[in-house]
Amino acid sequence: MNILSNGKDKFFFCSFEIAFENVVKKYRNILKFVLKNWVYCNIIIKKKQAVVEAKNKIIHIILIAKNLVRKMFGNPCIVIDSY
């Protein structure tokens, strides 16, 4: 579970995908790019090709996701990941 806090309230999400649903209206074009690349990277990993490159892309996409959520709820914003 990912826990999002803007310092005042806490929001609980099962995954970043659910968090994205809350920012899709404001960041629709960026969101489409993130999700498209997320699926692409997962396909690469499943095929066991360019695993290191795919992991780096996923890390970059996760950072984009965190920034999107932070923009939506303001700073300071803490996102705690558990995989």
PyMOL Python script that loads the backbone (N, CA, C, O; Angstrom):
from pymol import cmd

cmd.read_pdbstr("""\
ATOM      1  N   MET A   1       0.841  -1.180   0.000  1.00  0.00           N
ATOM      2  CA  MET A   1       0.000   0.000   0.000  1.00  0.00           C
ATOM      3  C   MET A   1       0.878   1.231   0.000  1.00  0.00           C
ATOM      4  O   MET A   1       1.920   1.261   0.654  1.00  0.00           O
ATOM      5  N   ASN A   2       0.458   2.241  -0.731  1.00  0.00           N
ATOM      6  CA  ASN A   2       1.152   3.516  -0.754  1.00  0.00           C
ATOM      7  C   ASN A   2       0.391   4.498   0.117  1.00  0.00           C
ATOM      8  O   ASN A   2      -0.829   4.626   0.008  1.00  0.00           O
ATOM      9  N   ILE A   3       1.125   5.194   0.989  1.00  0.00           N
ATOM     10  CA  ILE A   3       0.504   6.179   1.871  1.00  0.00           C
ATOM     11  C   ILE A   3       0.947   7.562   1.419  1.00  0.00           C
ATOM     12  O   ILE A   3       2.142   7.836   1.306  1.00  0.00           O
ATOM     13  N   LEU A   4      -0.009   8.417   1.166  1.00  0.00           N
ATOM     14  CA  LEU A   4       0.277   9.765   0.698  1.00  0.00           C
ATOM     15  C   LEU A   4      -0.179  10.757   1.743  1.00  0.00           C
ATOM     16  O   LEU A   4      -1.320  10.695   2.201  1.00  0.00           O
ATOM     17  N   SER A   5       0.692  11.671   2.129  1.00  0.00           N
ATOM     18  CA  SER A   5       0.323  12.690   3.103  1.00  0.00           C
ATOM     19  C   SER A   5       0.763  14.046   2.607  1.00  0.00           C
ATOM     20  O   SER A   5       1.888  14.206   2.132  1.00  0.00           O
ATOM     21  N   ASN A   6      -0.131  15.041   2.717  1.00  0.00           N
ATOM     22  CA  ASN A   6       0.231  16.407   2.354  1.00  0.00           C
ATOM     23  C   ASN A   6       0.488  17.238   3.600  1.00  0.00           C
ATOM     24  O   ASN A   6       0.494  18.467   3.540  1.00  0.00           O
ATOM     25  N   GLY A   7       0.699  16.575   4.722  1.00  0.00           N
ATOM     26  CA  GLY A   7       0.977  17.263   5.976  1.00  0.00           C
ATOM     27  C   GLY A   7      -0.281  17.543   6.781  1.00  0.00           C
ATOM     28  O   GLY A   7      -0.200  17.780   7.986  1.00  0.00           O
ATOM     29  N   LYS A   8      -1.447  17.520   6.135  1.00  0.00           N
ATOM     30  CA  LYS A   8      -2.710  17.783   6.811  1.00  0.00           C
ATOM     31  C   LYS A   8      -3.573  16.526   6.856  1.00  0.00           C
ATOM     32  O   LYS A   8      -4.123  16.170   7.897  1.00  0.00           O
ATOM     33  N   ASP A   9      -3.679  15.869   5.720  1.00  0.00           N
ATOM     34  CA  ASP A   9      -4.515  14.678   5.615  1.00  0.00           C
ATOM     35  C   ASP A   9      -3.698  13.532   5.058  1.00  0.00           C
ATOM     36  O   ASP A   9      -2.651  13.744   4.446  1.00  0.00           O
ATOM     37  N   LYS A  10      -4.172  12.331   5.267  1.00  0.00           N
ATOM     38  CA  LYS A  10      -3.518  11.159   4.695  1.00  0.00           C
ATOM     39  C   LYS A  10      -4.481  10.502   3.702  1.00  0.00           C
ATOM     40  O   LYS A  10      -5.679  10.378   3.957  1.00  0.00           O
ATOM     41  N   PHE A  11      -3.930  10.094   2.583  1.00  0.00           N
ATOM     42  CA  PHE A  11      -4.712   9.432   1.563  1.00  0.00           C
ATOM     43  C   PHE A  11      -4.115   8.046   1.354  1.00  0.00           C
ATOM     44  O   PHE A  11      -2.898   7.906   1.237  1.00  0.00           O
ATOM     45  N   PHE A  12      -4.944   7.043   1.306  1.00  0.00           N
ATOM     46  CA  PHE A  12      -4.462   5.673   1.191  1.00  0.00           C
ATOM     47  C   PHE A  12      -4.806   5.122  -0.193  1.00  0.00           C
ATOM     48  O   PHE A  12      -5.952   5.193  -0.636  1.00  0.00           O
ATOM     49  N   PHE A  13      -3.815   4.582  -0.853  1.00  0.00           N
ATOM     50  CA  PHE A  13      -4.010   4.028  -2.180  1.00  0.00           C
ATOM     51  C   PHE A  13      -3.500   2.593  -2.217  1.00  0.00           C
ATOM     52  O   PHE A  13      -2.491   2.268  -1.592  1.00  0.00           O
ATOM     53  N   CYS A  14      -4.205   1.737  -2.955  1.00  0.00           N
ATOM     54  CA  CYS A  14      -3.738   0.362  -3.135  1.00  0.00           C
ATOM     55  C   CYS A  14      -2.531   0.334  -4.063  1.00  0.00           C
ATOM     56  O   CYS A  14      -1.666  -0.532  -3.931  1.00  0.00           O
ATOM     57  N   SER A  15      -2.468   1.276  -5.002  1.00  0.00           N
ATOM     58  CA  SER A  15      -1.379   1.305  -5.962  1.00  0.00           C
ATOM     59  C   SER A  15      -1.301   2.692  -6.561  1.00  0.00           C
ATOM     60  O   SER A  15      -2.203   3.510  -6.379  1.00  0.00           O
ATOM     61  N   PHE A  16      -0.212   2.954  -7.281  1.00  0.00           N
ATOM     62  CA  PHE A  16      -0.099   4.232  -7.959  1.00  0.00           C
ATOM     63  C   PHE A  16      -1.173   4.398  -9.025  1.00  0.00           C
ATOM     64  O   PHE A  16      -1.578   5.521  -9.327  1.00  0.00           O
ATOM     65  N   GLU A  17      -1.644   3.282  -9.604  1.00  0.00           N
ATOM     66  CA  GLU A  17      -2.686   3.383 -10.613  1.00  0.00           C
ATOM     67  C   GLU A  17      -3.930   4.044 -10.034  1.00  0.00           C
ATOM     68  O   GLU A  17      -4.567   4.870 -10.689  1.00  0.00           O
ATOM     69  N   ILE A  18      -4.275   3.673  -8.795  1.00  0.00           N
ATOM     70  CA  ILE A  18      -5.433   4.280  -8.153  1.00  0.00           C
ATOM     71  C   ILE A  18      -5.150   5.746  -7.846  1.00  0.00           C
ATOM     72  O   ILE A  18      -6.023   6.601  -7.991  1.00  0.00           O
ATOM     73  N   ALA A  19      -3.920   6.028  -7.422  1.00  0.00           N
ATOM     74  CA  ALA A  19      -3.552   7.417  -7.176  1.00  0.00           C
ATOM     75  C   ALA A  19      -3.666   8.232  -8.454  1.00  0.00           C
ATOM     76  O   ALA A  19      -4.102   9.383  -8.433  1.00  0.00           O
ATOM     77  N   PHE A  20      -3.266   7.617  -9.581  1.00  0.00           N
ATOM     78  CA  PHE A  20      -3.329   8.315 -10.860  1.00  0.00           C
ATOM     79  C   PHE A  20      -4.753   8.702 -11.213  1.00  0.00           C
ATOM     80  O   PHE A  20      -4.973   9.753 -11.815  1.00  0.00           O
ATOM     81  N   GLU A  21      -5.722   7.876 -10.852  1.00  0.00           N
ATOM     82  CA  GLU A  21      -7.106   8.180 -11.185  1.00  0.00           C
ATOM     83  C   GLU A  21      -7.528   9.520 -10.599  1.00  0.00           C
ATOM     84  O   GLU A  21      -8.394  10.200 -11.148  1.00  0.00           O
ATOM     85  N   ASN A  22      -6.917   9.894  -9.487  1.00  0.00           N
ATOM     86  CA  ASN A  22      -7.266  11.148  -8.827  1.00  0.00           C
ATOM     87  C   ASN A  22      -6.611  12.373  -9.473  1.00  0.00           C
ATOM     88  O   ASN A  22      -7.016  13.503  -9.203  1.00  0.00           O
ATOM     89  N   VAL A  23      -5.610  12.157 -10.318  1.00  0.00           N
ATOM     90  CA  VAL A  23      -4.945  13.291 -10.968  1.00  0.00           C
ATOM     91  C   VAL A  23      -5.119  13.279 -12.479  1.00  0.00           C
ATOM     92  O   VAL A  23      -4.568  14.123 -13.186  1.00  0.00           O
ATOM     93  N   VAL A  24      -5.897  12.304 -12.970  1.00  0.00           N
ATOM     94  CA  VAL A  24      -5.992  12.127 -14.424  1.00  0.00           C
ATOM     95  C   VAL A  24      -6.597  13.349 -15.104  1.00  0.00           C
ATOM     96  O   VAL A  24      -6.174  13.707 -16.203  1.00  0.00           O
ATOM     97  N   LYS A  25      -7.572  13.994 -14.481  1.00  0.00           N
ATOM     98  CA  LYS A  25      -8.211  15.144 -15.110  1.00  0.00           C
ATOM     99  C   LYS A  25      -7.232  16.298 -15.282  1.00  0.00           C
ATOM    100  O   LYS A  25      -7.275  17.013 -16.282  1.00  0.00           O
ATOM    101  N   LYS A  26      -6.350  16.475 -14.304  1.00  0.00           N
ATOM    102  CA  LYS A  26      -5.433  17.611 -14.343  1.00  0.00           C
ATOM    103  C   LYS A  26      -4.184  17.323 -15.167  1.00  0.00           C
ATOM    104  O   LYS A  26      -3.618  18.226 -15.783  1.00  0.00           O
ATOM    105  N   TYR A  27      -3.755  16.059 -15.174  1.00  0.00           N
ATOM    106  CA  TYR A  27      -2.503  15.705 -15.838  1.00  0.00           C
ATOM    107  C   TYR A  27      -2.720  14.590 -16.858  1.00  0.00           C
ATOM    108  O   TYR A  27      -1.919  13.659 -16.942  1.00  0.00           O
ATOM    109  N   ARG A  28      -3.803  14.685 -17.635  1.00  0.00           N
ATOM    110  CA  ARG A  28      -4.209  13.580 -18.513  1.00  0.00           C
ATOM    111  C   ARG A  28      -3.128  13.173 -19.510  1.00  0.00           C
ATOM    112  O   ARG A  28      -2.852  11.981 -19.649  1.00  0.00           O
ATOM    113  N   ASN A  29      -2.509  14.124 -20.207  1.00  0.00           N
ATOM    114  CA  ASN A  29      -1.512  13.787 -21.235  1.00  0.00           C
ATOM    115  C   ASN A  29      -0.271  13.139 -20.629  1.00  0.00           C
ATOM    116  O   ASN A  29       0.239  12.158 -21.170  1.00  0.00           O
ATOM    117  N   ILE A  30       0.218  13.674 -19.518  1.00  0.00           N
ATOM    118  CA  ILE A  30       1.387  13.096 -18.860  1.00  0.00           C
ATOM    119  C   ILE A  30       1.043  11.707 -18.343  1.00  0.00           C
ATOM    120  O   ILE A  30       1.855  10.786 -18.434  1.00  0.00           O
ATOM    121  N   LEU A  31      -0.151  11.559 -17.805  1.00  0.00           N
ATOM    122  CA  LEU A  31      -0.575  10.272 -17.267  1.00  0.00           C
ATOM    123  C   LEU A  31      -0.596   9.201 -18.342  1.00  0.00           C
ATOM    124  O   LEU A  31      -0.140   8.082 -18.109  1.00  0.00           O
ATOM    125  N   LYS A  32      -1.113   9.523 -19.506  1.00  0.00           N
ATOM    126  CA  LYS A  32      -1.144   8.548 -20.603  1.00  0.00           C
ATOM    127  C   LYS A  32       0.272   8.106 -20.952  1.00  0.00           C
ATOM    128  O   LYS A  32       0.506   6.922 -21.193  1.00  0.00           O
ATOM    129  N   PHE A  33       1.217   9.039 -20.982  1.00  0.00           N
ATOM    130  CA  PHE A  33       2.612   8.715 -21.270  1.00  0.00           C
ATOM    131  C   PHE A  33       3.173   7.776 -20.207  1.00  0.00           C
ATOM    132  O   PHE A  33       3.828   6.787 -20.534  1.00  0.00           O
ATOM    133  N   VAL A  34       2.919   8.081 -18.939  1.00  0.00           N
ATOM    134  CA  VAL A  34       3.442   7.268 -17.841  1.00  0.00           C
ATOM    135  C   VAL A  34       2.892   5.852 -17.909  1.00  0.00           C
ATOM    136  O   VAL A  34       3.654   4.888 -17.828  1.00  0.00           O
ATOM    137  N   LEU A  35       1.580   5.715 -18.058  1.00  0.00           N
ATOM    138  CA  LEU A  35       0.982   4.380 -18.070  1.00  0.00           C
ATOM    139  C   LEU A  35       1.427   3.580 -19.287  1.00  0.00           C
ATOM    140  O   LEU A  35       1.659   2.376 -19.185  1.00  0.00           O
ATOM    141  N   LYS A  36       1.548   4.237 -20.436  1.00  0.00           N
ATOM    142  CA  LYS A  36       1.998   3.547 -21.645  1.00  0.00           C
ATOM    143  C   LYS A  36       3.399   2.984 -21.436  1.00  0.00           C
ATOM    144  O   LYS A  36       3.670   1.837 -21.791  1.00  0.00           O
ATOM    145  N   ASN A  37       4.280   3.781 -20.865  1.00  0.00           N
ATOM    146  CA  ASN A  37       5.649   3.335 -20.635  1.00  0.00           C
ATOM    147  C   ASN A  37       5.734   2.297 -19.525  1.00  0.00           C
ATOM    148  O   ASN A  37       6.600   1.423 -19.559  1.00  0.00           O
ATOM    149  N   TRP A  38       4.842   2.384 -18.542  1.00  0.00           N
ATOM    150  CA  TRP A  38       4.815   1.396 -17.468  1.00  0.00           C
ATOM    151  C   TRP A  38       4.495   0.022 -18.038  1.00  0.00           C
ATOM    152  O   TRP A  38       5.167  -0.955 -17.710  1.00  0.00           O
ATOM    153  N   VAL A  39       3.488  -0.063 -18.878  1.00  0.00           N
ATOM    154  CA  VAL A  39       3.115  -1.330 -19.496  1.00  0.00           C
ATOM    155  C   VAL A  39       4.258  -1.837 -20.370  1.00  0.00           C
ATOM    156  O   VAL A  39       4.585  -3.024 -20.329  1.00  0.00           O
ATOM    157  N   TYR A  40       4.869  -0.957 -21.157  1.00  0.00           N
ATOM    158  CA  TYR A  40       5.977  -1.336 -22.034  1.00  0.00           C
ATOM    159  C   TYR A  40       7.126  -1.933 -21.227  1.00  0.00           C
ATOM    160  O   TYR A  40       7.695  -2.952 -21.620  1.00  0.00           O
ATOM    161  N   CYS A  41       7.470  -1.307 -20.107  1.00  0.00           N
ATOM    162  CA  CYS A  41       8.579  -1.797 -19.282  1.00  0.00           C
ATOM    163  C   CYS A  41       8.249  -3.149 -18.667  1.00  0.00           C
ATOM    164  O   CYS A  41       9.126  -4.007 -18.562  1.00  0.00           O
ATOM    165  N   ASN A  42       7.007  -3.353 -18.261  1.00  0.00           N
ATOM    166  CA  ASN A  42       6.633  -4.651 -17.695  1.00  0.00           C
ATOM    167  C   ASN A  42       6.726  -5.749 -18.736  1.00  0.00           C
ATOM    168  O   ASN A  42       7.112  -6.873 -18.415  1.00  0.00           O
ATOM    169  N   ILE A  43       6.374  -5.439 -19.988  1.00  0.00           N
ATOM    170  CA  ILE A  43       6.493  -6.428 -21.064  1.00  0.00           C
ATOM    171  C   ILE A  43       7.962  -6.800 -21.270  1.00  0.00           C
ATOM    172  O   ILE A  43       8.283  -7.974 -21.455  1.00  0.00           O
ATOM    173  N   ILE A  44       8.851  -5.811 -21.238  1.00  0.00           N
ATOM    174  CA  ILE A  44      10.286  -6.088 -21.402  1.00  0.00           C
ATOM    175  C   ILE A  44      10.771  -7.028 -20.299  1.00  0.00           C
ATOM    176  O   ILE A  44      11.500  -7.984 -20.566  1.00  0.00           O
ATOM    177  N   ILE A  45      10.367  -6.753 -19.066  1.00  0.00           N
ATOM    178  CA  ILE A  45      10.827  -7.580 -17.954  1.00  0.00           C
ATOM    179  C   ILE A  45      10.299  -9.006 -18.103  1.00  0.00           C
ATOM    180  O   ILE A  45      11.026  -9.967 -17.852  1.00  0.00           O
ATOM    181  N   LYS A  46       9.046  -9.145 -18.506  1.00  0.00           N
ATOM    182  CA  LYS A  46       8.480 -10.483 -18.657  1.00  0.00           C
ATOM    183  C   LYS A  46       9.218 -11.270 -19.726  1.00  0.00           C
ATOM    184  O   LYS A  46       9.347 -12.490 -19.621  1.00  0.00           O
ATOM    185  N   LYS A  47       9.695 -10.595 -20.738  1.00  0.00           N
ATOM    186  CA  LYS A  47      10.456 -11.271 -21.790  1.00  0.00           C
ATOM    187  C   LYS A  47      11.923 -11.429 -21.406  1.00  0.00           C
ATOM    188  O   LYS A  47      12.695 -12.033 -22.150  1.00  0.00           O
ATOM    189  N   LYS A  48      12.311 -10.898 -20.263  1.00  0.00           N
ATOM    190  CA  LYS A  48      13.683 -10.983 -19.754  1.00  0.00           C
ATOM    191  C   LYS A  48      14.689 -10.380 -20.739  1.00  0.00           C
ATOM    192  O   LYS A  48      15.793 -10.897 -20.909  1.00  0.00           O
ATOM    193  N   GLN A  49      14.296  -9.290 -21.377  1.00  0.00           N
ATOM    194  CA  GLN A  49      15.192  -8.583 -22.291  1.00  0.00           C
ATOM    195  C   GLN A  49      15.446  -7.193 -21.737  1.00  0.00           C
ATOM    196  O   GLN A  49      14.522  -6.504 -21.304  1.00  0.00           O
ATOM    197  N   ALA A  50      16.692  -6.793 -21.755  1.00  0.00           N
ATOM    198  CA  ALA A  50      17.083  -5.459 -21.301  1.00  0.00           C
ATOM    199  C   ALA A  50      16.512  -5.159 -19.916  1.00  0.00           C
ATOM    200  O   ALA A  50      15.902  -4.114 -19.691  1.00  0.00           O
ATOM    201  N   VAL A  51      16.722  -6.094 -19.000  1.00  0.00           N
ATOM    202  CA  VAL A  51      16.115  -5.981 -17.675  1.00  0.00           C
ATOM    203  C   VAL A  51      16.631  -4.750 -16.937  1.00  0.00           C
ATOM    204  O   VAL A  51      15.843  -4.019 -16.337  1.00  0.00           O
ATOM    205  N   VAL A  52      17.911  -4.515 -16.971  1.00  0.00           N
ATOM    206  CA  VAL A  52      18.478  -3.372 -16.256  1.00  0.00           C
ATOM    207  C   VAL A  52      17.924  -2.068 -16.814  1.00  0.00           C
ATOM    208  O   VAL A  52      17.539  -1.178 -16.057  1.00  0.00           O
ATOM    209  N   GLU A  53      17.884  -1.958 -18.125  1.00  0.00           N
ATOM    210  CA  GLU A  53      17.347  -0.747 -18.753  1.00  0.00           C
ATOM    211  C   GLU A  53      15.882  -0.553 -18.381  1.00  0.00           C
ATOM    212  O   GLU A  53      15.456   0.567 -18.099  1.00  0.00           O
ATOM    213  N   ALA A  54      15.114  -1.634 -18.379  1.00  0.00           N
ATOM    214  CA  ALA A  54      13.698  -1.548 -18.040  1.00  0.00           C
ATOM    215  C   ALA A  54      13.512  -1.107 -16.594  1.00  0.00           C
ATOM    216  O   ALA A  54      12.654  -0.275 -16.297  1.00  0.00           O
ATOM    217  N   LYS A  55      14.326  -1.672 -15.690  1.00  0.00           N
ATOM    218  CA  LYS A  55      14.214  -1.277 -14.284  1.00  0.00           C
ATOM    219  C   LYS A  55      14.520   0.205 -14.109  1.00  0.00           C
ATOM    220  O   LYS A  55      13.848   0.891 -13.339  1.00  0.00           O
ATOM    221  N   ASN A  56      15.528   0.700 -14.815  1.00  0.00           N
ATOM    222  CA  ASN A  56      15.848   2.121 -14.739  1.00  0.00           C
ATOM    223  C   ASN A  56      14.685   2.974 -15.240  1.00  0.00           C
ATOM    224  O   ASN A  56      14.377   4.017 -14.664  1.00  0.00           O
ATOM    225  N   LYS A  57      14.043   2.520 -16.317  1.00  0.00           N
ATOM    226  CA  LYS A  57      12.887   3.254 -16.841  1.00  0.00           C
ATOM    227  C   LYS A  57      11.752   3.251 -15.830  1.00  0.00           C
ATOM    228  O   LYS A  57      11.090   4.268 -15.622  1.00  0.00           O
ATOM    229  N   ILE A  58      11.531   2.101 -15.202  1.00  0.00           N
ATOM    230  CA  ILE A  58      10.454   2.020 -14.218  1.00  0.00           C
ATOM    231  C   ILE A  58      10.740   2.941 -13.037  1.00  0.00           C
ATOM    232  O   ILE A  58       9.835   3.617 -12.548  1.00  0.00           O
ATOM    233  N   ILE A  59      11.981   2.974 -12.576  1.00  0.00           N
ATOM    234  CA  ILE A  59      12.346   3.875 -11.481  1.00  0.00           C
ATOM    235  C   ILE A  59      12.055   5.313 -11.882  1.00  0.00           C
ATOM    236  O   ILE A  59      11.512   6.083 -11.090  1.00  0.00           O
ATOM    237  N   HIS A  60      12.413   5.675 -13.102  1.00  0.00           N
ATOM    238  CA  HIS A  60      12.155   7.026 -13.602  1.00  0.00           C
ATOM    239  C   HIS A  60      10.653   7.298 -13.646  1.00  0.00           C
ATOM    240  O   HIS A  60      10.210   8.382 -13.268  1.00  0.00           O
ATOM    241  N   ILE A  61       9.869   6.322 -14.105  1.00  0.00           N
ATOM    242  CA  ILE A  61       8.417   6.497 -14.191  1.00  0.00           C
ATOM    243  C   ILE A  61       7.807   6.625 -12.798  1.00  0.00           C
ATOM    244  O   ILE A  61       6.879   7.409 -12.599  1.00  0.00           O
ATOM    245  N   ILE A  62       8.321   5.862 -11.833  1.00  0.00           N
ATOM    246  CA  ILE A  62       7.823   5.978 -10.455  1.00  0.00           C
ATOM    247  C   ILE A  62       8.087   7.384  -9.927  1.00  0.00           C
ATOM    248  O   ILE A  62       7.237   7.961  -9.248  1.00  0.00           O
ATOM    249  N   LEU A  63       9.263   7.940 -10.236  1.00  0.00           N
ATOM    250  CA  LEU A  63       9.561   9.302  -9.800  1.00  0.00           C
ATOM    251  C   LEU A  63       8.596  10.298 -10.437  1.00  0.00           C
ATOM    252  O   LEU A  63       8.139  11.231  -9.777  1.00  0.00           O
ATOM    253  N   ILE A  64       8.284  10.101 -11.726  1.00  0.00           N
ATOM    254  CA  ILE A  64       7.293  10.959 -12.386  1.00  0.00           C
ATOM    255  C   ILE A  64       5.952  10.844 -11.678  1.00  0.00           C
ATOM    256  O   ILE A  64       5.272  11.842 -11.441  1.00  0.00           O
ATOM    257  N   ALA A  65       5.583   9.612 -11.344  1.00  0.00           N
ATOM    258  CA  ALA A  65       4.305   9.383 -10.666  1.00  0.00           C
ATOM    259  C   ALA A  65       4.257  10.101  -9.328  1.00  0.00           C
ATOM    260  O   ALA A  65       3.264  10.749  -8.998  1.00  0.00           O
ATOM    261  N   LYS A  66       5.337   9.984  -8.557  1.00  0.00           N
ATOM    262  CA  LYS A  66       5.383  10.656  -7.258  1.00  0.00           C
ATOM    263  C   LYS A  66       5.255  12.166  -7.427  1.00  0.00           C
ATOM    264  O   LYS A  66       4.553  12.828  -6.662  1.00  0.00           O
ATOM    265  N   ASN A  67       5.940  12.707  -8.436  1.00  0.00           N
ATOM    266  CA  ASN A  67       5.860  14.146  -8.674  1.00  0.00           C
ATOM    267  C   ASN A  67       4.452  14.573  -9.059  1.00  0.00           C
ATOM    268  O   ASN A  67       3.988  15.636  -8.645  1.00  0.00           O
ATOM    269  N   LEU A  68       3.761  13.740  -9.858  1.00  0.00           N
ATOM    270  CA  LEU A  68       2.377  14.053 -10.222  1.00  0.00           C
ATOM    271  C   LEU A  68       1.493  14.112  -8.982  1.00  0.00           C
ATOM    272  O   LEU A  68       0.678  15.022  -8.828  1.00  0.00           O
ATOM    273  N   VAL A  69       1.667  13.127  -8.099  1.00  0.00           N
ATOM    274  CA  VAL A  69       0.852  13.092  -6.894  1.00  0.00           C
ATOM    275  C   VAL A  69       1.190  14.275  -6.003  1.00  0.00           C
ATOM    276  O   VAL A  69       0.297  14.883  -5.412  1.00  0.00           O
ATOM    277  N   ARG A  70       2.475  14.607  -5.901  1.00  0.00           N
ATOM    278  CA  ARG A  70       2.880  15.762  -5.091  1.00  0.00           C
ATOM    279  C   ARG A  70       2.282  17.058  -5.630  1.00  0.00           C
ATOM    280  O   ARG A  70       1.841  17.910  -4.859  1.00  0.00           O
ATOM    281  N   LYS A  71       2.266  17.209  -6.967  1.00  0.00           N
ATOM    282  CA  LYS A  71       1.685  18.412  -7.560  1.00  0.00           C
ATOM    283  C   LYS A  71       0.206  18.522  -7.243  1.00  0.00           C
ATOM    284  O   LYS A  71      -0.321  19.615  -7.042  1.00  0.00           O
ATOM    285  N   MET A  72      -0.456  17.372  -7.200  1.00  0.00           N
ATOM    286  CA  MET A  72      -1.893  17.374  -6.940  1.00  0.00           C
ATOM    287  C   MET A  72      -2.190  17.764  -5.504  1.00  0.00           C
ATOM    288  O   MET A  72      -3.116  18.537  -5.257  1.00  0.00           O
ATOM    289  N   PHE A  73      -1.414  17.240  -4.541  1.00  0.00           N
ATOM    290  CA  PHE A  73      -1.726  17.432  -3.134  1.00  0.00           C
ATOM    291  C   PHE A  73      -0.829  18.458  -2.446  1.00  0.00           C
ATOM    292  O   PHE A  73      -1.053  18.783  -1.280  1.00  0.00           O
ATOM    293  N   GLY A  74       0.176  18.971  -3.141  1.00  0.00           N
ATOM    294  CA  GLY A  74       1.029  19.997  -2.576  1.00  0.00           C
ATOM    295  C   GLY A  74       2.214  19.454  -1.810  1.00  0.00           C
ATOM    296  O   GLY A  74       2.311  18.254  -1.550  1.00  0.00           O
ATOM    297  N   ASN A  75       3.116  20.356  -1.452  1.00  0.00           N
ATOM    298  CA  ASN A  75       4.303  20.008  -0.685  1.00  0.00           C
ATOM    299  C   ASN A  75       4.192  20.602   0.714  1.00  0.00           C
ATOM    300  O   ASN A  75       3.511  21.616   0.867  1.00  0.00           O
ATOM    301  N   PRO A  76       4.821  20.035   1.745  1.00  0.00           N
ATOM    302  CA  PRO A  76       5.597  18.799   1.634  1.00  0.00           C
ATOM    303  C   PRO A  76       4.673  17.592   1.517  1.00  0.00           C
ATOM    304  O   PRO A  76       3.625  17.535   2.161  1.00  0.00           O
ATOM    305  N   CYS A  77       5.055  16.666   0.722  1.00  0.00           N
ATOM    306  CA  CYS A  77       4.245  15.478   0.488  1.00  0.00           C
ATOM    307  C   CYS A  77       5.155  14.261   0.578  1.00  0.00           C
ATOM    308  O   CYS A  77       6.204  14.220  -0.064  1.00  0.00           O
ATOM    309  N   ILE A  78       4.762  13.277   1.367  1.00  0.00           N
ATOM    310  CA  ILE A  78       5.585  12.086   1.576  1.00  0.00           C
ATOM    311  C   ILE A  78       4.864  10.889   0.958  1.00  0.00           C
ATOM    312  O   ILE A  78       3.702  10.625   1.264  1.00  0.00           O
ATOM    313  N   VAL A  79       5.562  10.181   0.098  1.00  0.00           N
ATOM    314  CA  VAL A  79       5.011   8.959  -0.470  1.00  0.00           C
ATOM    315  C   VAL A  79       5.852   7.793   0.018  1.00  0.00           C
ATOM    316  O   VAL A  79       7.056   7.741  -0.232  1.00  0.00           O
ATOM    317  N   ILE A  80       5.220   6.860   0.712  1.00  0.00           N
ATOM    318  CA  ILE A  80       5.915   5.696   1.246  1.00  0.00           C
ATOM    319  C   ILE A  80       5.543   4.493   0.385  1.00  0.00           C
ATOM    320  O   ILE A  80       4.366   4.176   0.212  1.00  0.00           O
ATOM    321  N   ASP A  81       6.557   3.835  -0.148  1.00  0.00           N
ATOM    322  CA  ASP A  81       6.318   2.695  -1.025  1.00  0.00           C
ATOM    323  C   ASP A  81       6.516   1.392  -0.273  1.00  0.00           C
ATOM    324  O   ASP A  81       7.374   1.282   0.603  1.00  0.00           O
ATOM    325  N   SER A  82       5.706   0.412  -0.633  1.00  0.00           N
ATOM    326  CA  SER A  82       5.954  -0.957  -0.191  1.00  0.00           C
ATOM    327  C   SER A  82       5.630  -1.860  -1.353  1.00  0.00           C
ATOM    328  O   SER A  82       4.534  -1.800  -1.911  1.00  0.00           O
ATOM    329  N   TYR A  83       6.594  -2.709  -1.725  1.00  0.00           N
ATOM    330  CA  TYR A  83       6.408  -3.572  -2.880  1.00  0.00           C
ATOM    331  C   TYR A  83       6.300  -5.006  -2.430  1.00  0.00           C
ATOM    332  O   TYR A  83       6.138  -5.902  -3.259  1.00  0.00           O
TER     333      TYR A  83
END
""", "prot")
cmd.dss("prot")
cmd.show_as("cartoon", "prot")
cmd.util.cbc("prot")
cmd.orient("prot")
